[in-house]
Amino acid sequence: MTEISPTELGTRLRDDEDVLVLDIRHRDDYEEWHVPDSINVDVYDELIDDPEAAKDALADLPDDRKIVTVCAAGVVSRTATDVLRELGYDAETLTDGMNGWSRVHRGAPVPTDLDGTLVQVARPGKGCLSHVLVSDGEAAVFDPSHYLEEYEAILDAHDADLVGVFDTHAHADHVSGGSDLAERHGVPYYLHPKDALAIGALAIEGGDRIEVGTVDIEVIHTPGHSEGSVSFTLDGEVLLTGDTLFHESVGRVELGVEAGLEDSDVEENAATLYESLQRLLERPDDTVVLPAHDPGSPEPPVTATLAEVRVRNEDLERDREEFVETLASDVPDHPPNFERVKRANVGQEDVPDEELSELELGPNRCAAE
C-alpha cells in the first residue's frame, strides 16, 4: 500500500511520529496553504512532463524517515511517490491531497465546570472549530461543518439526543452543515434573522435563552463580522464567540459587504464590531473563550480564558477610533470562494454536494489580521 489516509496522517502528526510531509506543488500554492511542518520541493511540472527530471531535486531528502507526498488532489503526488520509491525512499501518497487534508476532523473534551460534556471538534486543514454540548441526555451542536458523520459519531458515543443546531453566523470560509444536520434529526436550526436571508431557520435574538439538558444557553447579538453574528454563553461560564472574537484577533468586517449581502459599509461594521466586543469584555475574567476558528492547524481543545485573551489580543488594546481605522484600512486576502460560500450559508445558492469540497479548498481567512 503506497497511500495514507488524511485521518491517519493527522494521527501520526499528532503523535509526533517521525514523518516527513513533502509538498510537491508550486511554491506559491504551498505558501498559500499547506500541511503544518511540511516541506516544499517544487517539482510539480517535472513530475508531469518528465518524472526522471525530478530525481535530482528529490535525491537529497533524509533517508531515515517515512515520506508522505502531497499535491492538491493526490494525483501528481502519486508520481512523486513512485519516483521516491525508485530512489529507495519509504514513501506514501496522501489520499486526495490537500482536498483530503481539508476533511480531517479531530475532537476532544473542553475542560469546564458545566453540568455535562463540551466536545470541541477541530478541522486542522481549515482552522475551523465547532462544539458539541451534551447534558442530561440532550445535545446541541454549534457551527458544524457539512461533514455530518463527525457529529453523528459524537452523539452516538454519548448516547445523546440532538435537540438543536446553532450557527454563530453565516460563515464565509466553509459551508455549514447546520441546516442539514437539524433537518436530519427533526430539530430546530438556530440562526439570527440578519444572516438567515433565504434559509429556513428558527430566529434567535440577543437575550434569548434555550435549555439543553441542565445547561442554560444565552444568546448575545454581536454584529460586526456579519450583521447576524451572535455569541453564546453556556451557564455564564463558557463563551462561544464565533468569528467575533478570536484569541489573538477579531473578525474581519468587509466580507458581507463585498459579497453583496449587507447594505452597511466597512467603517460602520468596524464600529459595530467594536461595540460588540465591549459587551463580551464585560464578562468575568475566568470565562472560557471558544471561537469558531483558529488560524493555525488546531489540535483540540483550543481554549483560553477571557483574561488570557485580553493579554494576547492586541486588537482589544485599541481605542474606538484606532480600531475602526485599522480594520477598515488593513484588509487581508479573502477566503477562497467566499462570495459563493456566504451565499450558500444564507440560503441564496444551492451548492451541489460534489462541489462542496472543492469550494472550501484553501486557508482560513476570517480573522482581521
Secondary structure, 3 states (H helix, E strand, C coil): CCEECHHHHHHHHHCCCCEEEEECCCHHHHHHCCCCCCEECCCHHHHHHCHHHHHHHHCCCCCCCEEEEECCCCCHHHHHHHHHHHCCCCEEEECCHHHHHHHCCEEEECCCCCCCEEEEEEECCCCEEEEEEEECCEEEEECCECCCHHHHHHHHHCCCEEEEEECCCCCCCCCECHHHHHHHHCCCEEECCCCCCCCCCEECCCCCEEEECCEEEEEEECCCCCCCCEEEEECCCEEEEECCECCCCEECCCHHHHCCCCCCCHHHHHHHHHHHHHHHHCCCCCCEEEECECCCCCCCCCCEEHHHHHHHCHHHHCCHHHHHHHHHHCCCCCCCCHHHHHHHHCCCCCCCHHHHHHHHCCCCCCECC
